[in-house]
């Protein structure tokens, strides 16, 4: 192997390693921020109002209401058992990020036990805000391929196998937990918990989808080379070229396909309006795009 080829391989290897480190650093920030938001929501809005919580955290909160046990210990033990199963069913990367999320959540709950917390008087507002915050936090964690532990672990497994939305899974599985909560916290608190659960499900699904949503664009143009070059060099996106044929005219027409961020569609429209006013452009929503330049396969 000559020296030039060896240097090329080293540069490629270094770039790959740096790319993976950058991706994992972003995952660390997303998991840390998402879990912190959830912990704040539980401490500020759930526990002071004796609302039932979700999943394993909900069981932990109920044990705190009934037996006075710190939720941190219940969350740690239950998640340890679930992660033993997840190690066989899901990827090691998923388990590692879930372990960090569970440990951080437990530590924050334990830490916040020593912090005086103001009680929010409006319980309906507390239920709504807790649902929004918890959904946002969970969505950030799910987006990078992790989870907050508990029942999220089988939920992620179902999403990976069958494409079931995490919010929908959470709503159905936690309805049973809310039914049990009724006997501990009463009807009023259970209703507020159901409101928070519904808001949580909506927010977590929209959070996970909004980060991945892209625009799929098909273009039929007489200047495919110029359009492709504009998309590649100015918008920094790839293009795929198909050879099409007019159904009526039978003329051969090139078709370009690309995936853009929503904000990049307008510049492309302006370019086509100025350079090929007779072009045909179709724009549709792509709810999820996985691959280079978009969502990483590791996050699945």
C-alpha positions in Angstrom: 0.0 0.0 0.0 1.5 3.4 -1.0 1.8 6.3 1.3 -0.9 8.4 -0.4 -3.5 5.6 -0.1 -2.6 5.0 3.5 -3.1 8.7 4.3 -6.5 8.7 2.6 -7.6 5.7 4.6 -6.4 7.4 7.8 -8.3 10.6 7.0 -11.5 8.6 6.2 -11.2 6.7 9.4 -10.6 9.8 11.4 -13.6 11.6 9.8 -15.8 8.6 10.6 -14.7 8.5 14.2 -15.2 12.3 14.6 -18.7 12.0 13.0 -19.7 9.2 15.4 -18.4 11.2 18.4 -20.3 14.3 17.2 -23.5 12.2 16.9 -23.1 10.7 20.3 -22.4 14.1 21.9 -25.6 15.4 20.5 -27.4 12.3 21.8 -25.9 12.9 25.3 -27.2 16.5 25.3 -30.6 15.5 24.0 -31.0 12.7 26.7 -29.7 14.9 29.5 -32.0 17.9 28.6 -35.0 15.7 27.9 -34.7 13.8 31.2 -34.1 17.0 33.2 -37.3 18.5 31.7 -39.2 15.4 32.8 -37.8 15.5 36.3 -38.7 19.1 36.7 -42.3 18.3 35.5 -42.7 15.5 38.0 -41.3 17.5 41.0 -43.2 20.8 40.2 -46.5 19.5 38.9 -47.1 15.7 39.6 -45.9 15.1 43.1 -47.3 18.3 44.8 -50.7 17.7 43.3 -50.7 13.9 44.0 -51.3 13.2 40.3 -50.8 9.7 39.1 -47.8 9.3 36.8 -46.9 7.2 33.8 -45.4 3.8 33.5 -42.8 2.6 36.0 -42.6 6.2 37.3 -46.3 6.0 37.9 -45.9 2.9 40.0 -43.1 4.6 41.9 -45.2 7.7 42.6 -48.1 5.5 43.8 -45.7 3.7 46.2 -44.6 7.1 47.5 -48.2 8.1 48.1 -49.1 4.8 49.9 -45.9 3.7 51.6 -43.7 6.8 51.6 -41.0 5.0 49.6 -38.7 7.3 47.6 -39.6 7.0 43.9 -36.0 7.0 43.0 -35.5 3.5 44.4 -38.5 1.9 42.8 -37.5 3.4 39.4 -33.9 2.1 39.7 -35.0 -1.5 40.6 -37.8 -1.8 38.0 -35.7 -0.4 35.2 -32.7 -2.7 36.1 -35.0 -5.7 35.4 -36.4 -4.3 32.2 -32.9 -3.4 30.9 -31.7 -7.0 31.4 -34.5 -8.0 28.9 -33.7 -5.0 26.6 -30.1 -6.0 26.3 -31.2 -9.2 24.5 -34.1 -7.6 22.5 -32.7 -4.2 21.5 -29.3 -2.6 20.7 -26.6 -2.1 23.2 -26.5 1.6 22.3 -30.2 1.9 23.2 -29.6 0.2 26.6 -26.6 2.4 27.4 -28.5 5.6 26.7 -31.5 4.3 28.6 -29.3 3.5 31.6 -28.0 7.0 31.6 -31.6 8.4 31.4 -32.8 6.2 34.3 -29.8 7.1 36.5 -30.1 10.8 35.8 -33.8 10.8 36.4 -33.4 9.0 39.7 -30.6 11.2 40.8 -32.6 14.4 40.0 -35.7 13.1 41.8 -33.5 12.4 44.9 -31.8 15.8 44.6 -35.1 17.6 44.3 -36.4 16.0 47.5 -34.2 18.5 49.4 -35.4 21.6 47.4 -38.6 23.4 48.5 -41.2 23.2 45.8 -44.0 25.8 45.3 -47.5 24.2 44.9 -49.3 25.3 41.8 -52.9 26.0 42.8 -54.6 25.5 39.4 -54.6 21.7 39.0 -55.9 21.8 35.5 -53.0 24.0 34.4 -50.6 21.8 36.3 -51.9 18.7 34.5 -51.6 20.4 31.1 -48.1 21.8 31.7 -46.8 18.5 33.1 -48.1 16.7 30.0 -46.4 19.2 27.7 -43.1 19.2 29.5 -43.0 15.4 29.9 -43.9 14.9 26.2 -41.3 17.3 25.1 -38.6 15.7 27.2 -39.5 12.2 26.2 -39.6 13.2 22.5 -36.1 14.6 22.7 -34.9 11.3 24.2 -36.7 9.1 21.7 -35.4 11.1 18.7 -31.8 10.1 19.4 -32.6 6.5 19.9 -32.8 6.3 23.6 -35.7 6.0 26.1 -36.5 7.2 29.6 -36.8 3.6 30.8 -39.8 1.7 32.3 -42.6 0.9 29.9 -40.8 3.0 27.2 -38.5 0.0 26.7 -41.2 -2.4 25.4 -42.8 0.6 23.6 -39.6 1.2 21.7 -39.4 -2.6 20.8 -43.0 -2.4 19.4 -42.1 0.7 17.5 -39.1 -0.9 16.0 -41.0 -4.1 15.0 -44.4 -2.7 14.0 -44.1 1.1 13.7 -46.4 1.8 16.6 -46.2 5.4 17.7 -44.8 5.9 21.2 -47.5 8.3 22.3 -50.3 5.9 21.3 -48.6 3.0 23.1 -48.2 5.2 26.2 -51.9 6.3 26.2 -53.3 2.7 26.0 -50.9 1.1 28.4 -51.2 3.8 31.0 -55.0 3.8 31.1 -54.8 0.7 33.2 -52.4 2.4 35.6 -54.8 5.3 35.9 -57.6 2.9 36.8 -55.5 1.6 39.7 -54.6 5.1 40.7 -58.2 6.0 41.2 -58.2 3.9 44.4 -55.2 5.7 45.8 -55.5 9.3 44.7 -59.2 9.6 44.1 -61.4 10.4 41.1 -60.4 14.1 40.7 -56.6 13.5 40.7 -57.1 10.5 38.3 -59.0 12.7 35.9 -56.3 15.3 36.0 -53.8 12.5 35.4 -55.7 11.4 32.3 -55.6 14.9 31.0 -51.8 15.0 31.5 -51.5 11.6 29.8 -53.5 12.7 26.8 -51.4 15.8 26.3 -48.2 13.8 26.9 -49.2 11.4 24.1 -49.9 14.2 21.6 -46.7 16.1 22.4 -44.3 13.2 22.3 -45.6 12.0 18.9 -45.4 15.5 17.4 -42.0 16.1 18.9 -40.5 12.9 17.5 -42.1 13.5 14.1 -41.4 17.3 13.8 -37.6 16.8 14.0 -37.7 14.2 11.2 -40.3 15.8 8.9 -38.9 16.7 5.5 -40.3 17.7 2.1 -40.1 15.2 -0.7 -39.9 17.0 -4.0 -40.3 15.7 -7.6 -39.2 18.0 -10.4 -39.8 17.6 -14.2 -37.6 20.1 -15.9 -35.8 20.8 -19.2 -32.6 21.8 -17.4 -32.0 18.9 -15.0 -28.3 19.4 -14.8 -28.7 23.1 -13.7 -31.4 22.2 -11.2 -29.4 19.3 -9.8 -26.4 21.4 -9.5 -28.4 24.1 -7.6 -29.8 21.6 -5.2 -26.4 20.0 -4.6 -24.2 23.1 -4.3 -26.6 25.8 -2.9 -29.0 23.7 -0.8 -26.5 21.0 0.0 -28.9 18.2 -0.7 -28.6 15.2 -3.0 -30.8 14.4 -6.0 -31.8 11.2 -7.7 -32.6 11.3 -11.5 -35.2 9.1 -13.1 -36.0 8.9 -16.8 -39.7 9.6 -17.3 -42.0 9.5 -20.2 -45.1 11.7 -20.9 -48.3 9.7 -20.8 -49.8 11.7 -23.6 -46.9 13.1 -25.5 -44.7 10.0 -25.1 -41.7 12.4 -24.9 -38.7 11.4 -22.7 -38.5 13.8 -19.7 -36.0 13.6 -16.9 -37.4 13.6 -13.3 -35.5 14.7 -10.3 -36.3 13.7 -6.7 -34.8 15.3 -3.6 -35.6 15.5 0.1 -35.4 19.0 1.6 -35.9 20.8 4.9 -39.2 22.9 4.7 -37.2 26.2 4.6 -35.3 25.0 1.5 -38.4 24.6 -0.7 -38.9 28.4 -1.2 -35.4 29.0 -2.7 -35.9 26.1 -5.0 -39.2 27.4 -6.2 -37.6 30.8 -6.9 -34.8 29.2 -8.8 -37.2 27.3 -11.0 -39.4 30.3 -11.6 -36.4 32.3 -12.8 -34.6 29.6 -14.8 -37.4 27.2 -16.0 -40.9 28.6 -15.7 -42.3 25.6 -17.6 -41.0 23.1 -15.0 -43.3 20.9 -13.0 -42.7 20.6 -9.3 -44.5 18.4 -6.8 -44.0 18.8 -3.0 -45.2 16.4 -0.3 -44.5 15.7 3.3 -42.1 12.9 4.3 -42.8 12.1 7.9 -39.5 10.4 8.4 -36.2 10.2 6.5 -33.4 7.9 7.5 -30.0 8.0 6.0 -26.9 10.1 5.4 -27.6 13.8 6.0 -30.9 13.1 7.9 -31.8 10.8 10.8 -29.2 8.3 11.7 -29.9 4.5 11.4 -28.4 4.3 15.0 -31.5 6.1 16.4 -33.9 3.3 15.3 
